Amino acid sequence: EAGVTQFPSHSVIEKGQTVTLRCDPISGHDNLYWYRRVMGKEIKFLLHFVKESKQDESGMPNNRFLAERTGGTYSTLKVQPAELEDSGVYFCASSPRDFNTGELFFGEGSRLTVL
Amino acid sequence: LAKTTQPISMDSYEGQEVNITCSHNNIATNDYITWYQQFPSQGPRFIIQGYKTKVTNEVASLFIPADRKSSTLSLPRVSLSDTAVYYCLVGWMDSSYKLIFGSGTRLLVRP
């Protein structure tokens, strides 16, 4: 069974440009999460989808970030326009609908570098 | 959500048992304790979760005292491949489970 996959693994863009990160969760997982680690800081929660609905987006830093999960399958996280402080690693995770084990399955992350 | 405190780093040797203790003085009644492992350039990987007493699985044991203000992750007979960052997280189990990662403990296993 495939794990959580993220694309691209690394993206280098200039300040002001737009980047879209994609996450494909494990098939059948209703819950999808985005986290990020910016330089030298801790991994922080961004938002949580249950199927296509945003359950919790309290961690989204500002309105330059837009997450979608159309159809309740894969998700995209768009940063527009990107700023220098957006550089970091963006992790996606998923879990089954009956989330009773506390286990989130993480992807390998998408590293974003904003120059 | 409860804040956790754990050692920044630990050193060990292959074949030894490693115990990493995490302090979570403000843990709430509904909070569970979860440990994740992270290798460089990878996402965190779930190790174990518990609520109280002792939990054991194929890779680790988790010891939680009665007051639940701390927990200890025990890794038996570590190998070089156990070199990683270990995170202790505390949070409640519901449909909006948010993981609060701290700084983690960087474990270095030497030959």
Interface residues (C-beta under 8 A of the other chain):
Chain A: V4 N31 Y35 E42 I43 K44 F45 H48 V50 Q55 D56 G59 F91 A93 S95 F99 N100 T101 G102 E103 L104 F105 F106 G107 E108 G109
Chain B: Y32 T34 S41 Q42 G43 P44 R45 F46 Q49 Y87 M93 S95 S96 Y97 K98 L99 I100 F101 G102 S103
